[in-house]
Amino acid sequence: MKGILLAGGNGTRLLPVTSAVSKHLLPIYDKPLIYYSLSVLMLAKIREVLIVCKEDDVKSFKTLFGNGSRLGMNIEYAIQNEPRGIAEAFVIGEDFIGRDSVALILGDNIFYGQGFSPLLLDAAKSSEGATVFGYPVKDPKRFGVAEIDESSNVVSLEEKPSEPKSNLAVTGLYFYDNNVIEIAKKLSPSARGEIEITDVNIEYLKRKKLKLKMLGRGFAWLDAGTNESLIESSQFVQTIESRQGIKIACLEEIAFSNKWIDLQVLKENYQRVKNSEYGEYLQLLISQREKL
């Protein structure tokens, strides 16, 4: 399975902060926002990732990740200068996806919760259809909304409805088989001029090949696209990390746990950040490993 991380857009809700920097590079406590979405793909054991972003931002992302080799990954880059919809990422990434299945995550989404990794791995193993994740929210009008029946089967999907049929938002994380390319290419732009991801999901629903996994109590899903949510997300991460002594979305830790990198590469990564709190955490991981 391949992965696409959509880190485009103009970040207009965060202006003037995003006038000179991509919102995906803004800090969520101790890491850039994009670390959190990339970590989700890594937890799903996806090693080949395409970052779709604006041309002006490619250099910055390459400074962060390069070609992905320091994480035992292959990271490529593609351009989407204008926000023409989430589903356009599959058209842009057609050659990258090839004949594989693909997962897509929005670069401003943060997921955290016990038992998340097994859900991701299960979705990644599915060779047919689509899998989306539902999350109950207080303000469903802001999201794509799923209506489900008593057996948790999806009955309908709507994009930002004025009168939502449920409070179940479809999060910014999607798993698809290879048919998603053909589906996305055939879609017409919506009234707002975008190729809507909800329309992709509706097509899978029509084909009876759409699965929805619930993220209920015990899970946190944060959309860090506003000034308020940036602060809330940072406070959430700080609280978890300070209380538990762990780091959320430590990419090097995940890569090491996945056996994508060895202890020597972990040490090399530590040298890049050794004077920071993040570096102290990597040093602790190295020390623990050397004692084994």
C-alpha positions in Angstrom: 0.0 0.0 0.0 1.1 3.5 -0.8 0.4 6.6 1.2 -0.5 10.2 0.2 -0.1 13.1 2.6 -2.0 16.1 1.4 -0.2 19.2 2.6 -1.4 21.8 0.1 -3.9 24.6 0.5 -3.4 28.2 1.4 -4.1 28.1 5.1 -6.4 31.1 4.8 -8.0 30.5 8.2 -4.6 31.1 9.8 -3.7 34.3 8.0 -1.5 36.3 8.5 0.6 33.5 10.1 0.5 31.4 6.9 1.5 34.3 4.6 5.1 33.2 4.7 5.0 29.6 5.9 2.9 26.5 5.3 0.5 25.7 8.1 1.8 22.1 8.0 5.1 23.5 9.3 3.6 25.3 12.3 4.5 23.8 15.7 2.1 21.6 17.6 3.9 21.7 20.9 7.3 20.3 20.1 7.0 19.1 16.4 5.8 20.5 13.1 2.1 19.7 12.4 3.0 17.4 9.4 4.8 15.0 11.8 1.5 13.9 13.2 -0.1 13.0 9.9 3.0 11.2 8.6 3.2 9.2 11.9 -0.3 7.8 11.2 0.8 6.4 7.8 3.9 5.0 9.5 1.8 3.3 12.1 -0.1 1.7 9.2 3.3 0.3 8.1 3.2 2.4 4.9 6.8 3.1 3.8 6.2 4.8 0.4 4.6 8.2 0.8 3.9 11.0 -1.6 3.6 14.5 -0.1 1.4 16.7 -2.2 2.0 20.4 -1.5 2.5 23.8 -3.0 5.6 24.4 -5.1 6.9 27.0 -2.7 6.8 24.5 0.2 8.7 21.6 -1.4 12.1 22.9 -0.3 10.9 23.1 3.4 9.5 19.6 3.4 12.6 18.2 1.8 14.6 19.9 4.5 12.5 18.0 7.1 12.4 14.6 5.4 14.6 14.5 2.4 13.9 11.3 0.4 12.8 9.6 3.6 15.9 7.4 3.9 16.7 8.5 7.5 13.3 7.0 8.5 13.7 3.9 6.3 11.1 5.2 3.9 10.7 6.5 0.4 9.2 9.9 0.3 8.4 11.7 -2.9 6.8 15.1 -3.6 4.2 16.4 -6.0 2.7 19.8 -6.7 -0.8 21.1 -6.1 -0.6 24.9 -6.2 -4.3 25.5 -6.1 -6.7 23.8 -3.7 -8.9 21.9 -6.2 -10.1 19.3 -3.8 -8.8 16.4 -1.7 -9.7 13.8 -4.3 -7.4 15.5 -6.9 -4.5 14.0 -4.9 -5.3 10.7 -6.5 -5.1 12.2 -10.0 -1.9 14.0 -9.2 -0.5 10.8 -7.6 -1.6 8.3 -10.3 1.9 7.4 -11.4 3.1 7.1 -7.8 0.2 4.9 -6.8 0.6 2.6 -9.8 -1.4 -0.6 -9.3 -1.3 -0.4 -5.5 -4.0 0.4 -3.0 -3.5 3.8 -1.2 -4.2 5.6 2.0 -4.6 9.4 2.1 -4.4 11.6 5.2 -4.8 15.3 5.5 -1.7 17.1 6.7 -3.6 19.1 9.4 -5.2 16.1 11.1 -4.0 14.7 14.4 -5.2 11.3 15.7 -4.4 9.7 19.1 -5.9 6.8 21.0 -5.2 3.4 22.4 -5.8 0.6 19.9 -5.4 2.9 16.9 -2.5 0.9 15.3 -4.6 -2.3 15.0 -7.4 -0.3 13.3 -4.9 1.1 10.8 -3.3 -2.2 10.1 -6.6 -3.8 9.5 -7.6 -1.1 7.1 -4.3 -1.3 5.3 -4.7 -5.1 4.8 -8.1 -4.7 3.0 -7.5 -5.3 -0.7 -11.0 -4.2 -1.9 -13.2 -1.2 -1.4 -12.7 1.8 0.8 -12.4 2.3 4.6 -13.1 5.6 6.3 -13.2 6.6 10.0 -16.1 8.1 11.8 -15.9 10.4 14.8 -18.8 12.0 16.7 -18.6 15.9 16.7 -20.5 18.7 18.2 -20.6 20.8 15.0 -21.1 18.3 12.1 -22.0 21.1 9.6 -18.3 21.7 9.2 -17.5 18.2 7.9 -18.5 15.4 5.6 -21.2 13.6 7.6 -22.0 9.9 7.6 -25.5 8.5 8.5 -25.4 4.9 9.7 -28.0 2.3 10.5 -28.4 0.1 13.6 -25.7 -2.3 12.3 -23.2 0.6 11.8 -23.5 0.3 8.0 -23.3 3.6 6.1 -26.6 4.7 4.7 -25.7 8.2 3.3 -22.9 10.7 3.0 -23.1 14.5 2.7 -20.5 17.1 2.5 -20.9 20.0 5.0 -24.7 19.6 5.1 -26.9 22.5 6.4 -29.1 20.0 8.2 -26.9 17.0 9.2 -28.6 13.6 9.5 -26.1 12.6 12.2 -23.3 14.0 14.3 -20.8 11.5 12.8 -18.0 13.3 10.9 -15.8 11.4 8.4 -12.2 12.2 9.4 -9.4 13.2 7.2 -8.0 9.6 6.9 -9.0 7.3 4.0 -8.0 3.9 2.7 -8.8 2.8 -0.9 -8.2 0.1 -3.4 -6.8 1.0 -6.8 -10.2 1.9 -8.3 -10.0 5.3 -6.5 -7.9 6.6 -9.3 -10.5 5.9 -12.0 -13.3 7.2 -9.7 -11.5 10.5 -8.9 -10.7 11.1 -12.6 -14.4 10.8 -13.6 -15.7 13.2 -10.9 -17.0 16.6 -11.8 -16.0 19.6 -9.6 -18.6 20.6 -7.0 -20.3 24.0 -6.7 -17.2 25.3 -4.9 -15.0 24.1 -7.8 -13.4 21.2 -6.0 -13.2 17.4 -6.6 -14.8 16.3 -3.4 -13.6 13.4 -1.4 -17.2 12.8 -0.2 -18.1 12.1 -3.8 -15.4 9.5 -4.0 -16.8 7.9 -0.9 -20.4 8.1 -2.2 -19.3 6.1 -5.3 -17.9 3.4 -3.1 -21.1 3.4 -1.1 -23.1 3.0 -4.3 -20.9 0.0 -5.2 -21.5 -1.4 -1.6 -17.8 -1.3 -1.0 -17.5 1.3 1.8 -16.6 0.4 5.3 -16.7 2.8 8.3 -14.6 2.3 11.4 -15.7 4.2 14.5 -13.3 6.3 16.6 -15.3 6.7 19.7 -14.6 7.4 23.4 -10.9 7.2 24.2 -9.9 8.6 20.8 -8.9 12.2 20.0 -9.2 13.6 16.5 -8.1 17.1 16.0 -8.3 19.3 12.9 -5.6 21.9 13.5 -6.7 24.3 10.8 -7.6 27.3 13.0 -5.8 29.4 15.5 -7.9 28.1 18.3 -7.4 24.4 17.3 -3.6 24.9 17.0 -3.5 26.0 20.6 -5.9 23.2 21.7 -3.8 20.6 19.8 -0.6 21.9 21.4 -2.1 21.8 24.8 -3.4 18.3 24.3 0.0 17.0 23.1 1.8 18.7 25.9 -0.5 17.2 28.5 -0.1 13.6 27.2 3.7 13.9 26.8 4.2 15.6 30.2 2.1 13.1 32.1 3.1 9.9 30.4 6.7 10.6 29.5 6.1 9.6 25.9 6.2 11.5 22.6 3.3 11.5 20.2 4.4 11.2 16.6 8.1 10.6 17.2 8.9 9.5 13.7 12.3 8.0 14.5 10.8 5.9 17.3 8.1 4.6 15.0 10.6 3.8 12.3 12.8 2.0 14.8 9.9 0.1 16.2 8.9 -0.9 12.7 12.5 -2.2 12.1 12.9 0.2 9.2 16.0 1.7 10.8 18.6 0.2 13.1 20.3 1.6 16.2 23.1 3.2 14.3 20.6 5.2 12.1 18.7 6.1 15.2 21.9 7.5 16.7 22.5 9.5 13.5 19.0 11.0 13.7 19.7 11.9 17.4 22.7 14.0 16.3 20.4 16.2 14.2 18.3 17.2 17.2 20.5 16.5 20.2 20.3 19.9 21.8 16.5 19.8 22.1 13.9 18.1 24.3 13.1 15.9 21.3 16.7 14.9 21.1 16.7 14.0 24.8 13.8 11.7 24.2 15.7 10.0 21.3 18.8 9.7 23.6 16.5 7.9 26.2 15.4 5.5 23.5 18.9 4.8 22.5 20.0 4.2 26.2 17.1 1.9 26.8 18.0 -0.1 23.7 21.6 -0.4 24.5 20.8 -1.9 27.9 18.9 -4.8 26.4 
